[in-house]
Amino acid sequence: MFLPIDASLRTAFDIERDGDRSFLSIPIAHCSESNRIVSVASSIFPSFDSSIPSGFFHEMFFEIEIFSLDGGFEPFTTQDRDVAINYIPQIVRPSVIGIVCDSYRRLVLDVRPTTIYRVVKSGSSIEKATRKHVLLTAIIESEGYAAAEAGFDKLGRWFWLMERPRINPG
Amino acid sequence: METGCSNYPSSGDRKVTALKKPDASQYVSRAIYSGKRPMSAAQVASRIASLKTAVSKIAIQASTNEGLSGKKALEPVSH
């Protein structure tokens, strides 16, 4: 049975690096019987694509990580709400988006990317996506970024491109 | 009459390709996926150290909570 981890621990974790990806993984639940930890992992990584106006950009995304400490279960990540919900205690679920917001803020302040790209997973309803991503957009805006482009990608997924205004010297 | 630039096609043969304007809607993220994604061995190895830290912090928190409940047990009880 997955039980919530004390919320006071959430600020105690540092940004980690995996190659050029920076991420924050915040544990939210623990199962003592199966020795598994459930974490909210938020990531930012650099990429290049000629279809993005500036070419070079950073992409941000979040996922739920289920990790077995003793190797008894295969560790995995998921962005699928229907999968994740089985591992997240009900009492913790409302706080997940707040954890992602805090993590995004810390990652943006750490990496200071010029351009940030985010996309909503297909299958998410616009209404649900709006609630979450309006919050995330506001967090990034509060760090000095402005929406440069938004719309639907080739797969019909809602995306945002946000840029940090360039400061002209003199 | 030869001009010495015979490798160049005449202007009538030139194909003018307009530069494509960048359009973010054409980009398809590879960071988004469905279902479960297994973690690679490298990912697992890198996560073990930090999760051990997490577990130790959780253990400390649990013992602190026990300590707090111990304190409460020592609080004077009004009769």
gemmi code that builds the backbone of each chain (N, CA, C; Angstrom):
import gemmi

chains = {
    "A": [
        ("MET", (0.845, -1.193, 0.000), (0.000, 0.000, 0.000), (0.889, 1.256, 0.000)),
        ("PHE", (0.608, 2.144, -0.933), (1.412, 3.366, -1.020), (0.876, 4.414, -0.048)),
        ("LEU", (1.792, 4.904, 0.790), (1.421, 5.907, 1.784), (2.134, 7.214, 1.469)),
        ("PRO", (1.487, 8.343, 1.779), (2.121, 9.626, 1.453), (3.383, 9.873, 2.261)),
        ("ILE", (4.329, 10.535, 1.629), (5.551, 10.962, 2.308), (5.315, 12.388, 2.794)),
        ("ASP", (5.832, 12.692, 3.963), (5.606, 14.001, 4.572), (5.948, 15.139, 3.595)),
        ("ALA", (5.009, 16.067, 3.443), (5.181, 17.170, 2.491), (6.388, 18.044, 2.818)),
        ("SER", (6.784, 18.059, 4.086), (7.910, 18.927, 4.471), (9.225, 18.482, 3.820)),
        ("LEU", (9.246, 17.257, 3.318), (10.480, 16.750, 2.697), (10.658, 17.218, 1.248)),
        ("ARG", (9.591, 17.794, 0.704), (9.606, 18.066, -0.741), (10.653, 19.091, -1.175)),
        ("THR", (11.023, 19.982, -0.278), (11.991, 21.010, -0.660), (13.428, 20.542, -0.428)),
        ("ALA", (13.570, 19.321, 0.096), (14.900, 18.858, 0.511), (15.699, 18.210, -0.616)),
        ("PHE", (15.184, 18.246, -1.828), (15.856, 17.541, -2.921), (16.465, 18.507, -3.923)),
        ("ASP", (17.641, 18.123, -4.420), (18.398, 18.996, -5.316), (18.150, 18.623, -6.772)),
        ("ILE", (18.454, 19.578, -7.638), (18.378, 19.319, -9.077), (19.470, 18.323, -9.446)),
        ("GLU", (19.085, 17.321, -10.248), (20.046, 16.297, -10.675), (20.270, 16.408, -12.183)),
        ("ARG", (21.347, 15.814, -12.657), (21.659, 15.836, -14.097), (21.766, 14.408, -14.618)),
        ("ASP", (21.231, 14.219, -15.803), (21.372, 12.942, -16.501), (21.739, 13.307, -17.943)),
        ("GLY", (23.032, 13.345, -18.227), (23.482, 13.863, -19.518), (23.177, 15.350, -19.559)),
        ("ASP", (22.491, 15.790, -20.617), (22.162, 17.210, -20.702), (20.774, 17.511, -20.142)),
        ("ARG", (20.133, 16.501, -19.562), (18.821, 16.702, -18.938), (19.021, 17.104, -17.476)),
        ("SER", (18.331, 18.135, -17.049), (18.291, 18.499, -15.632), (16.906, 18.127, -15.118)),
        ("PHE", (16.857, 17.556, -13.929), (15.546, 17.159, -13.423), (15.480, 17.229, -11.900)),
        ("LEU", (14.253, 17.330, -11.436), (13.976, 17.299, -10.003), (12.997, 16.168, -9.762)),
        ("SER", (13.353, 15.255, -8.904), (12.484, 14.124, -8.612), (12.074, 14.224, -7.141)),
        ("ILE", (10.804, 14.476, -6.909), (10.315, 14.714, -5.554), (9.478, 13.519, -5.091)),
        ("PRO", (9.947, 12.777, -4.098), (9.178, 11.624, -3.616), (7.860, 12.060, -2.974)),
        ("ILE", (6.800, 11.353, -3.327), (5.488, 11.705, -2.766), (4.844, 10.534, -2.025)),
        ("ALA", (5.277, 9.309, -2.326), (4.658, 8.157, -1.666), (5.660, 7.015, -1.556)),
        ("HIS", (5.399, 6.144, -0.586), (6.302, 5.038, -0.326), (5.483, 3.811, 0.042)),
        ("CYS", (5.890, 2.674, -0.473), (5.240, 1.423, -0.075), (6.283, 0.588, 0.663)),
        ("SER", (6.080, 0.405, 1.959), (7.085, -0.309, 2.751), (7.083, -1.808, 2.435)),
        ("GLU", (5.923, -2.365, 2.027), (5.869, -3.806, 1.708), (6.654, -4.126, 0.433)),
        ("SER", (6.472, -3.297, -0.601), (7.167, -3.573, -1.866), (8.443, -2.746, -2.009)),
        ("ASN", (8.718, -1.921, -1.017), (9.938, -1.088, -1.018), (10.043, -0.239, -2.278)),
        ("ARG", (8.935, 0.387, -2.633), (8.927, 1.242, -3.819), (8.648, 2.698, -3.432)),
        ("ILE", (9.245, 3.587, -4.198), (9.043, 5.012, -3.979), (8.402, 5.608, -5.229)),
        ("VAL", (7.396, 6.448, -5.018), (6.744, 7.148, -6.123), (7.200, 8.603, -6.079)),
        ("SER", (7.677, 9.104, -7.203), (8.171, 10.477, -7.248), (7.546, 11.218, -8.421)),
        ("VAL", (7.465, 12.540, -8.270), (7.076, 13.407, -9.383), (8.375, 13.943, -9.968)),
        ("ALA", (8.667, 13.560, -11.203), (9.929, 13.964, -11.829), (9.655, 15.004, -12.916)),
        ("SER", (10.236, 16.182, -12.746), (10.092, 17.262, -13.731), (11.439, 17.463, -14.401)),
        ("SER", (11.426, 17.612, -15.725), (12.681, 17.654, -16.476), (12.741, 18.823, -17.440)),
        ("ILE", (13.981, 19.222, -17.744), (14.232, 20.190, -18.814), (15.464, 19.717, -19.572)),
        ("PHE", (15.398, 19.752, -20.907), (16.555, 19.330, -21.694), (16.654, 20.166, -22.964)),
        ("PRO", (17.901, 20.379, -23.416), (18.083, 21.189, -24.618), (17.850, 20.387, -25.884)),
        ("SER", (17.367, 21.070, -26.910), (17.132, 20.394, -28.175), (17.293, 21.404, -29.311)),
        ("PHE", (17.357, 20.891, -30.510), (17.419, 21.764, -31.680), (16.464, 21.225, -32.726)),
        ("ASP", (15.663, 22.118, -33.283), (14.789, 21.707, -34.382), (14.529, 22.942, -35.238)),
        ("SER", (14.712, 22.784, -36.524), (14.599, 23.949, -37.410), (13.172, 24.484, -37.484)),
        ("SER", (12.202, 23.697, -37.021), (10.831, 24.196, -37.071), (10.507, 25.147, -35.917)),
        ("ILE", (11.389, 25.185, -34.909), (11.217, 26.155, -33.828), (11.907, 27.442, -34.294)),
        ("PRO", (11.230, 28.590, -34.199), (11.804, 29.827, -34.749), (13.248, 30.093, -34.336)),
        ("SER", (13.575, 29.870, -33.069), (14.953, 30.146, -32.654), (15.874, 28.946, -32.896)),
        ("GLY", (15.320, 27.834, -33.345), (16.130, 26.633, -33.590), (16.478, 25.904, -32.307)),
        ("PHE", (17.308, 26.529, -31.495), (17.732, 25.926, -30.221), (16.718, 26.287, -29.138)),
        ("PHE", (16.334, 25.297, -28.352), (15.325, 25.544, -27.318), (15.461, 24.498, -26.215)),
        ("HIS", (14.734, 24.677, -25.146), (14.676, 23.689, -24.076), (13.233, 23.193, -23.958)),
        ("GLU", (13.106, 21.906, -23.776), (11.773, 21.328, -23.609), (11.582, 20.915, -22.152)),
        ("MET", (10.393, 21.141, -21.627), (10.082, 20.746, -20.247), (8.935, 19.743, -20.247)),
        ("PHE", (9.025, 18.782, -19.360), (7.941, 17.821, -19.212), (7.990, 17.225, -17.808)),
        ("PHE", (6.904, 16.596, -17.401), (6.920, 15.911, -16.111), (6.313, 14.519, -16.257)),
        ("GLU", (6.680, 13.656, -15.321), (6.209, 12.270, -15.344), (6.216, 11.735, -13.920)),
        ("ILE", (5.578, 10.616, -13.728), (5.579, 9.951, -12.425), (6.556, 8.783, -12.513)),
        ("GLU", (7.415, 8.690, -11.492), (8.475, 7.675, -11.481), (8.162, 6.670, -10.363)),
        ("ILE", (8.135, 5.413, -10.705), (7.924, 4.368, -9.685), (9.192, 3.534, -9.646)),
        ("PHE", (9.881, 3.619, -8.515), (11.204, 3.031, -8.407), (11.238, 2.012, -7.281)),
        ("SER", (11.746, 0.844, -7.598), (11.877, -0.205, -6.592), (13.272, -0.140, -5.990)),
        ("LEU", (13.337, 0.017, -4.670), (14.648, 0.191, -4.028), (15.438, -1.102, -3.933)),
        ("ASP", (14.747, -2.241, -3.955), (15.479, -3.503, -3.826), (15.476, -4.309, -5.130)),
        ("GLY", (15.043, -3.698, -6.203), (15.050, -4.385, -7.491), (13.958, -5.427, -7.625)),
        ("GLY", (13.031, -5.441, -6.700), (11.953, -6.432, -6.740), (10.928, -6.170, -7.828)),
        ("PHE", (10.856, -4.922, -8.274), (9.938, -4.552, -9.345), (10.717, -3.743, -10.374)),
        ("GLU", (10.315, -3.892, -11.634), (10.995, -3.118, -12.670), (10.624, -1.646, -12.524)),
        ("PRO", (11.636, -0.785, -12.367), (11.310, 0.636, -12.252), (10.813, 1.204, -13.571)),
        ("PHE", (9.883, 2.110, -13.500), (9.361, 2.716, -14.728), (8.874, 4.128, -14.456)),
        ("THR", (8.669, 4.853, -15.561), (8.053, 6.170, -15.478), (6.777, 6.140, -16.308)),
        ("THR", (5.881, 7.055, -15.998), (4.653, 7.133, -16.781), (4.152, 8.567, -16.834)),
        ("GLN", (3.537, 8.903, -17.961), (2.851, 10.188, -18.098), (1.352, 9.943, -18.244)),
        ("ASP", (0.998, 8.680, -18.055), (-0.378, 8.269, -18.257), (-1.137, 8.369, -16.935)),
        ("ARG", (-2.103, 9.239, -16.892), (-2.836, 9.473, -15.641), (-3.458, 8.173, -15.107)),
        ("ASP", (-3.978, 7.351, -16.019), (-4.653, 6.120, -15.591), (-3.681, 5.118, -14.968)),
        ("VAL", (-2.425, 5.176, -15.373), (-1.408, 4.304, -14.769), (-0.960, 4.900, -13.438)),
        ("ALA", (-0.651, 6.191, -13.465), (-0.086, 6.862, -12.283), (-1.017, 6.823, -11.083)),
        ("ILE", (-2.297, 6.918, -11.361), (-3.284, 7.035, -10.275), (-3.247, 5.813, -9.334)),
        ("ASN", (-2.772, 4.679, -9.835), (-2.699, 3.459, -9.020), (-1.607, 3.523, -7.959)),
        ("TYR", (-0.698, 4.466, -8.123), (0.465, 4.541, -7.228), (0.465, 5.801, -6.356)),
        ("ILE", (-0.465, 6.694, -6.610), (-0.470, 7.965, -5.876), (-1.640, 7.979, -4.892)),
        ("PRO", (-1.334, 8.026, -3.580), (-2.426, 8.052, -2.600), (-3.362, 9.234, -2.875)),
        ("GLN", (-4.632, 9.007, -2.662), (-5.644, 10.010, -2.997), (-5.337, 11.375, -2.370)),
        ("ILE", (-4.843, 11.336, -1.127), (-4.614, 12.583, -0.398), (-3.494, 13.424, -1.034)),
        ("VAL", (-2.630, 12.760, -1.786), (-1.484, 13.452, -2.396), (-1.828, 14.015, -3.783)),
        ("ARG", (-2.805, 13.415, -4.439), (-3.086, 13.755, -5.847), (-3.265, 15.254, -6.102)),
        ("PRO", (-4.015, 15.976, -5.245), (-4.190, 17.414, -5.540), (-2.895, 18.212, -5.466)),
        ("SER", (-1.892, 17.673, -4.779), (-0.661, 18.460, -4.611), (0.360, 18.217, -5.729)),
        ("VAL", (0.071, 17.256, -6.613), (1.052, 16.917, -7.654), (1.364, 18.118, -8.552)),
        ("ILE", (0.331, 18.832, -8.991), (0.580, 19.945, -9.913), (1.364, 21.065, -9.218)),
        ("GLY", (1.136, 21.231, -7.911), (1.905, 22.217, -7.150), (3.382, 21.838, -7.083)),
        ("ILE", (3.638, 20.536, -6.952), (5.025, 20.051, -6.935), (5.678, 20.319, -8.296)),
        ("VAL", (4.918, 20.075, -9.364), (5.451, 20.325, -10.711), (5.744, 21.824, -10.884)),
        ("CYS", (4.830, 22.671, -10.406), (5.039, 24.130, -10.514), (6.325, 24.543, -9.803)),
        ("ASP", (6.487, 24.068, -8.552), (7.703, 24.413, -7.790), (8.947, 23.910, -8.515)),
        ("SER", (8.861, 22.681, -9.049), (10.011, 22.081, -9.740), (10.344, 22.860, -11.008)),
        ("TYR", (9.316, 23.229, -11.780), (9.553, 23.992, -13.012), (10.238, 25.318, -12.686)),
        ("ARG", (9.767, 25.975, -11.632), (10.372, 27.257, -11.255), (11.867, 27.061, -10.939)),
        ("ARG", (12.169, 26.050, -10.140), (13.567, 25.802, -9.766), (14.418, 25.452, -10.990)),
        ("LEU", (13.844, 24.652, -11.893), (14.597, 24.252, -13.095), (14.850, 25.449, -14.018)),
        ("VAL", (13.829, 26.292, -14.174), (13.974, 27.473, -15.045), (15.020, 28.419, -14.461)),
        ("LEU", (14.985, 28.616, -13.143), (15.958, 29.501, -12.494), (17.371, 28.929, -12.596)),
        ("ASP", (17.475, 27.623, -12.578), (18.785, 26.972, -12.647), (19.362, 27.009, -14.068)),
        ("VAL", (18.534, 26.661, -15.050), (19.022, 26.516, -16.430), (18.984, 27.861, -17.186)),
        ("ARG", (18.018, 28.707, -16.871), (17.793, 29.982, -17.546), (17.790, 29.825, -19.074)),
        ("PRO", (16.907, 28.980, -19.589), (16.862, 28.800, -21.045), (16.298, 30.044, -21.733)),
        ("THR", (16.630, 30.215, -22.993), (16.094, 31.355, -23.757), (14.673, 31.043, -24.230)),
        ("THR", (14.499, 29.804, -24.696), (13.197, 29.407, -25.243), (12.753, 28.096, -24.590)),
        ("ILE", (11.500, 28.049, -24.169), (10.964, 26.843, -23.510), (9.790, 26.315, -24.332)),
        ("TYR", (9.835, 25.026, -24.617), (8.752, 24.361, -25.346), (8.064, 23.376, -24.419)),
        ("ARG", (6.733, 23.388, -24.406), (5.969, 22.389, -23.644), (4.833, 21.888, -24.522)),
        ("VAL", (4.482, 20.640, -24.358), (3.358, 20.092, -25.121), (2.526, 19.204, -24.208)),
        ("VAL", (1.223, 19.210, -24.424), (0.306, 18.388, -23.639), (0.210, 17.016, -24.277)),
        ("LYS", (0.245, 16.005, -23.445), (0.111, 14.630, -23.927), (-1.227, 14.468, -24.646)),
        ("SER", (-1.202, 13.760, -25.777), (-2.465, 13.549, -26.486), (-3.380, 12.692, -25.622)),
        ("GLY", (-4.638, 12.928, -25.758), (-5.601, 12.192, -24.931), (-6.033, 13.022, -23.734)),
        ("SER", (-5.210, 14.036, -23.387), (-5.628, 14.912, -22.297), (-6.743, 15.814, -22.812)),
        ("SER", (-7.760, 15.991, -21.993), (-8.815, 16.893, -22.430), (-8.293, 18.316, -22.324)),
        ("ILE", (-8.775, 19.160, -23.204), (-8.324, 20.559, -23.222), (-8.619, 21.197, -21.861)),
        ("GLU", (-9.785, 20.851, -21.294), (-10.181, 21.469, -20.020), (-9.193, 21.120, -18.907)),
        ("LYS", (-8.869, 19.807, -18.803), (-7.918, 19.371, -17.771), (-6.531, 19.940, -18.055)),
        ("ALA", (-6.166, 19.901, -19.333), (-4.855, 20.406, -19.715), (-4.755, 21.895, -19.428)),
        ("THR", (-5.839, 22.596, -19.673), (-5.830, 24.042, -19.456), (-5.536, 24.360, -18.003)),
        ("ARG", (-6.245, 23.678, -17.102), (-6.062, 23.952, -15.666), (-4.597, 23.783, -15.265)),
        ("LYS", (-4.000, 22.670, -15.675), (-2.610, 22.395, -15.299), (-1.650, 23.353, -15.995)),
        ("HIS", (-1.848, 23.494, -17.292), (-0.836, 24.213, -18.060), (-0.961, 25.724, -17.954)),
        ("VAL", (-2.144, 26.214, -17.566), (-2.257, 27.644, -17.272), (-1.406, 27.944, -16.044)),
        ("LEU", (-1.455, 27.058, -15.069), (-0.628, 27.222, -13.860), (0.858, 27.195, -14.213)),
        ("LEU", (1.240, 26.222, -15.028), (2.657, 26.099, -15.401), (3.115, 27.288, -16.246)),
        ("THR", (2.234, 27.744, -17.133), (2.557, 28.919, -17.948), (2.767, 30.130, -17.039)),
        ("ALA", (1.883, 30.268, -16.039), (1.986, 31.412, -15.118), (3.293, 31.366, -14.332)),
        ("ILE", (3.702, 30.163, -13.943), (4.957, 30.009, -13.196), (6.135, 30.479, -14.056)),
        ("ILE", (6.131, 30.050, -15.316), (7.238, 30.408, -16.211), (7.190, 31.911, -16.530)),
        ("GLU", (5.967, 32.439, -16.693), (5.828, 33.886, -16.924), (6.373, 34.682, -15.746)),
        ("SER", (6.125, 34.166, -14.541), (6.579, 34.893, -13.347), (8.108, 34.953, -13.268)),
        ("GLU", (8.766, 34.114, -14.054), (10.231, 34.154, -14.100), (10.727, 34.966, -15.298)),
        ("GLY", (9.831, 35.746, -15.908), (10.246, 36.692, -16.942), (10.061, 36.215, -18.375)),
        ("TYR", (9.330, 35.132, -18.577), (9.124, 34.608, -19.929), (7.747, 35.045, -20.450)),
        ("ALA", (7.648, 35.114, -21.756), (6.367, 35.469, -22.375), (6.047, 34.455, -23.462)),
        ("ALA", (4.750, 34.196, -23.630), (4.330, 33.243, -24.658), (4.678, 33.805, -26.032)),
        ("ALA", (5.403, 33.014, -26.833), (5.783, 33.459, -28.169), (4.888, 32.808, -29.219)),
        ("GLU", (4.452, 31.610, -28.924), (3.622, 30.872, -29.878), (2.865, 29.795, -29.109)),
        ("ALA", (1.665, 29.514, -29.518), (0.895, 28.417, -28.918), (-0.034, 27.880, -29.993)),
        ("GLY", (-0.364, 26.626, -29.895), (-1.242, 26.040, -30.907), (-1.214, 24.532, -30.806)),
        ("PHE", (-1.454, 23.872, -31.916), (-1.465, 22.411, -31.923), (-0.340, 21.896, -32.828)),
        ("ASP", (0.340, 20.865, -32.349), (1.407, 20.306, -33.175), (0.810, 19.367, -34.231)),
        ("LYS", (1.680, 18.718, -34.994), (1.215, 17.876, -36.108), (0.333, 16.723, -35.643)),
        ("LEU", (0.518, 16.338, -34.351), (-0.279, 15.237, -33.815), (-1.524, 15.742, -33.085)),
        ("GLY", (-1.785, 17.023, -33.206), (-2.977, 17.593, -32.581), (-2.825, 17.837, -31.093)),
        ("ARG", (-1.579, 17.933, -30.623), (-1.337, 18.166, -29.198), (-1.068, 19.655, -28.980)),
        ("TRP", (-1.595, 20.125, -27.884), (-1.488, 21.549, -27.578), (-0.063, 21.865, -27.117)),
        ("PHE", (0.561, 22.881, -27.718), (1.923, 23.231, -27.316), (2.050, 24.719, -26.998)),
        ("TRP", (3.091, 25.024, -26.253), (3.430, 26.415, -25.922), (4.913, 26.610, -26.187)),
        ("LEU", (5.231, 27.777, -26.707), (6.622, 28.181, -26.865), (6.758, 29.496, -26.104)),
        ("MET", (7.653, 29.517, -25.136), (7.806, 30.727, -24.322), (9.250, 31.210, -24.425)),
        ("GLU", (9.403, 32.516, -24.463), (10.739, 33.083, -24.629), (11.051, 34.097, -23.544)),
        ("ARG", (12.328, 34.142, -23.222), (12.813, 35.168, -22.290), (13.201, 36.368, -23.141)),
        ("PRO", (12.569, 37.520, -22.887), (12.907, 38.685, -23.717), (14.390, 38.990, -23.661)),
        ("ARG", (14.960, 39.238, -24.831), (16.375, 39.595, -24.886), (16.541, 41.043, -24.445)),
        ("ILE", (17.561, 41.261, -23.636), (17.819, 42.637, -23.175), (18.843, 43.255, -24.126)),
        ("ASN", (18.427, 44.353, -24.761), (19.346, 45.040, -25.684), (20.299, 45.935, -24.899)),
        ("PRO", (21.596, 45.702, -25.055), (22.540, 46.546, -24.321), (22.461, 47.993, -24.795)),
        ("GLY", (22.575, 48.900, -23.863), (22.583, 50.331, -24.184), (21.194, 50.787, -24.520)),
    ],
    "B": [
        ("MET", (27.860, 31.329, -78.076), (29.221, 31.586, -77.625), (29.389, 31.119, -76.181)),
        ("GLU", (30.512, 30.399, -75.956), (30.767, 29.907, -74.599), (31.188, 31.062, -73.695)),
        ("THR", (30.730, 31.064, -72.466), (31.080, 32.135, -71.531), (32.085, 31.678, -70.484)),
        ("GLY", (32.368, 30.374, -70.436), (33.256, 29.858, -69.398), (32.526, 29.513, -68.124)),
        ("CYS", (31.241, 29.669, -68.115), (30.440, 29.338, -66.924), (29.423, 28.274, -67.281)),
        ("SER", (29.876, 27.324, -68.055), (28.918, 26.355, -68.577), (28.326, 25.438, -67.502)),
        ("ASN", (28.957, 25.362, -66.341), (28.382, 24.522, -65.273), (27.106, 25.121, -64.673)),
        ("TYR", (26.965, 26.427, -64.835), (25.771, 27.064, -64.294), (24.621, 26.887, -65.259)),
        ("PRO", (23.464, 26.528, -64.773), (22.326, 26.445, -65.678), (21.898, 27.849, -66.099)),
        ("SER", (21.262, 27.918, -67.203), (20.746, 29.221, -67.610), (19.639, 29.638, -66.653)),
        ("SER", (19.334, 30.912, -66.612), (18.368, 31.411, -65.632), (17.015, 30.711, -65.765)),
        ("GLY", (16.734, 30.271, -66.972), (15.455, 29.596, -67.179), (15.392, 28.247, -66.480)),
        ("ASP", (16.571, 27.628, -66.204), (16.601, 26.310, -65.555), (16.670, 26.397, -64.025)),
        ("ARG", (16.940, 27.594, -63.524), (17.140, 27.736, -62.090), (15.860, 27.471, -61.311)),
        ("LYS", (16.013, 26.676, -60.263), (14.858, 26.437, -59.397), (15.040, 27.303, -58.151)),
        ("VAL", (14.107, 28.136, -57.883), (14.199, 29.005, -56.706), (13.409, 28.356, -55.577)),
        ("THR", (14.141, 27.996, -54.514), (13.470, 27.378, -53.371), (13.283, 28.427, -52.285)),
        ("ALA", (12.061, 28.704, -51.940), (11.790, 29.698, -50.890), (12.207, 29.127, -49.540)),
        ("LEU", (12.803, 29.957, -48.717), (13.187, 29.506, -47.372), (11.923, 29.231, -46.565)),
        ("LYS", (11.918, 28.082, -45.925), (10.737, 27.702, -45.142), (10.740, 28.461, -43.821)),
        ("LYS", (9.642, 29.097, -43.506), (9.550, 29.846, -42.249), (9.400, 28.857, -41.092)),
        ("PRO", (10.211, 29.015, -40.043), (10.063, 28.101, -38.904), (8.655, 28.152, -38.336)),
        ("ASP", (8.124, 27.018, -38.036), (6.759, 26.934, -37.516), (6.754, 25.856, -36.429)),
        ("ALA", (6.624, 26.292, -35.181), (6.733, 25.372, -34.041), (5.704, 24.249, -34.087)),
        ("SER", (4.616, 24.446, -34.813), (3.594, 23.385, -34.877), (4.115, 22.172, -35.652)),
        ("GLN", (5.204, 22.349, -36.384), (5.779, 21.234, -37.141), (6.677, 20.346, -36.277)),
        ("TYR", (7.062, 20.878, -35.128), (7.937, 20.106, -34.234), (7.120, 19.040, -33.503)),
        ("VAL", (7.650, 17.837, -33.430), (6.977, 16.766, -32.703), (7.885, 16.304, -31.571)),
        ("SER", (7.444, 16.539, -30.355), (8.229, 16.186, -29.177), (8.387, 14.673, -29.055)),
        ("ARG", (9.585, 14.277, -28.645), (9.811, 12.855, -28.364), (9.801, 12.602, -26.850)),
        ("ALA", (9.507, 13.653, -26.088), (9.514, 13.515, -24.627), (8.176, 12.999, -24.102)),
        ("ILE", (7.183, 12.983, -24.961), (5.845, 12.569, -24.538), (5.606, 11.135, -24.997)),
        ("TYR", (5.076, 10.309, -24.108), (4.878, 8.905, -24.448), (3.616, 8.382, -23.751)),
        ("SER", (3.221, 7.197, -24.107), (2.029, 6.591, -23.508), (2.421, 5.396, -22.648)),
        ("GLY", (1.549, 5.056, -21.724), (1.749, 3.860, -20.897), (2.951, 3.973, -19.980)),
        ("LYS", (3.616, 2.817, -19.764), (4.784, 2.771, -18.881), (6.060, 2.780, -19.724)),
        ("ARG", (7.066, 3.493, -19.250), (8.355, 3.463, -19.940), (9.396, 2.913, -18.970)),
        ("PRO", (9.979, 1.753, -19.272), (10.991, 1.197, -18.363), (12.191, 2.112, -18.283)),
        ("MET", (12.818, 2.154, -17.109), (14.012, 2.982, -16.949), (15.219, 2.170, -17.411)),
        ("SER", (16.140, 2.851, -18.065), (17.341, 2.160, -18.541), (18.242, 1.830, -17.348)),
        ("ALA", (19.185, 0.916, -17.588), (20.117, 0.529, -16.519), (20.887, 1.746, -16.015)),
        ("ALA", (21.255, 2.629, -16.952), (22.000, 3.840, -16.570), (21.133, 4.750, -15.697)),
        ("GLN", (19.869, 4.870, -16.086), (18.938, 5.693, -15.295), (18.780, 5.122, -13.888)),
        ("VAL", (18.626, 3.800, -13.833), (18.436, 3.128, -12.547), (19.641, 3.366, -11.649)),
        ("ALA", (20.831, 3.208, -12.242), (22.060, 3.381, -11.460), (22.149, 4.792, -10.896)),
        ("SER", (21.803, 5.779, -11.726), (21.922, 7.167, -11.263), (20.848, 7.509, -10.227)),
        ("ARG", (19.726, 6.829, -10.305), (18.633, 7.137, -9.380), (18.832, 6.486, -8.019)),
        ("ILE", (19.584, 5.386, -7.967), (19.716, 4.648, -6.705), (20.297, 5.533, -5.609)),
        ("ALA", (21.379, 6.247, -5.936), (22.041, 7.068, -4.921), (21.101, 8.120, -4.358)),
        ("SER", (20.411, 8.831, -5.267), (19.556, 9.911, -4.778), (18.341, 9.362, -4.029)),
        ("LEU", (17.853, 8.202, -4.460), (16.694, 7.641, -3.748), (17.088, 7.087, -2.385)),
        ("LYS", (18.327, 6.635, -2.263), (18.793, 6.205, -0.944), (18.801, 7.405, -0.003)),
        ("THR", (19.194, 8.567, -0.547), (19.145, 9.799, 0.246), (17.704, 10.081, 0.646)),
        ("ALA", (16.800, 9.907, -0.316), (15.379, 10.147, -0.030), (14.904, 9.248, 1.090)),
        ("VAL", (15.283, 7.980, 1.004), (14.834, 7.017, 2.008), (15.385, 7.382, 3.381)),
        ("SER", (16.641, 7.824, 3.419), (17.207, 8.174, 4.724), (16.490, 9.388, 5.296)),
        ("LYS", (16.119, 10.341, 4.422), (15.380, 11.516, 4.886), (13.993, 11.117, 5.390)),
        ("ILE", (13.392, 10.168, 4.682), (12.071, 9.688, 5.096), (12.179, 9.004, 6.458)),
        ("ALA", (13.251, 8.220, 6.621), (13.457, 7.503, 7.890), (13.655, 8.493, 9.038)),
        ("ILE", (14.430, 9.558, 8.759), (14.664, 10.580, 9.788), (13.339, 11.245, 10.150)),
        ("GLN", (12.543, 11.559, 9.108), (11.247, 12.202, 9.334), (10.360, 11.306, 10.196)),
        ("ALA", (10.372, 10.000, 9.852), (9.534, 9.058, 10.599), (9.954, 9.005, 12.064)),
        ("SER", (11.278, 8.996, 12.306), (11.743, 8.923, 13.689), (11.426, 10.226, 14.419)),
        ("THR", (11.487, 11.368, 13.693), (11.131, 12.657, 14.299), (9.660, 12.653, 14.699)),
        ("ASN", (8.824, 12.117, 13.806), (7.393, 12.051, 14.115), (7.145, 11.198, 15.348)),
        ("GLU", (7.907, 10.091, 15.447), (7.771, 9.237, 16.624), (8.182, 10.023, 17.860)),
        ("GLY", (9.258, 10.799, 17.713), (9.736, 11.625, 18.810), (8.681, 12.611, 19.252)),
        ("LEU", (8.007, 13.215, 18.252), (6.963, 14.183, 18.582), (5.819, 13.534, 19.343)),
        ("SER", (5.447, 12.331, 18.888), (4.339, 11.666, 19.584), (4.776, 11.262, 20.990)),
        ("GLY", (6.089, 10.952, 21.128), (6.615, 10.645, 22.457), (6.480, 11.841, 23.388)),
        ("LYS", (6.809, 13.039, 22.822), (6.703, 14.270, 23.610), (5.264, 14.500, 24.059)),
        ("LYS", (4.377, 14.251, 23.091), (2.967, 14.468, 23.405), (2.537, 13.574, 24.563)),
        ("ALA", (3.081, 12.354, 24.560), (2.702, 11.413, 25.618), (3.162, 11.917, 26.983)),
        ("LEU", (4.218, 12.754, 26.944), (4.750, 13.252, 28.213), (4.056, 14.541, 28.672)),
        ("GLU", (3.230, 15.090, 27.777), (2.543, 16.327, 28.159), (1.629, 16.081, 29.364)),
        ("PRO", (1.553, 17.070, 30.237), (0.700, 16.875, 31.406), (-0.766, 16.679, 31.028)),
        ("VAL", (-1.384, 15.795, 31.647), (-2.785, 15.496, 31.347), (-3.653, 16.166, 32.407)),
        ("SER", (-4.604, 16.964, 32.002), (-5.471, 17.635, 32.977), (-6.502, 16.657, 33.510)),
        ("HIS", (-6.766, 16.775, 34.778), (-7.733, 15.859, 35.392), (-9.051, 16.573, 35.656)),
    ],
}
model = gemmi.Model(1)
for chain_id, residues in chains.items():
    chain = gemmi.Chain(chain_id)
    for i, (resn, *xyz) in enumerate(residues, 1):
        res = gemmi.Residue()
        res.name, res.seqid = resn, gemmi.SeqId(i, " ")
        for name, pos in zip(("N", "CA", "C"), xyz):
            atom = gemmi.Atom()
            atom.name, atom.element = name, gemmi.Element(name[0])
            atom.pos, atom.b_iso = gemmi.Position(*pos), 0.0
            res.add_atom(atom)
        chain.add_residue(res)
    model.add_chain(chain)
structure = gemmi.Structure()
structure.add_model(model)
structure.setup_entities()
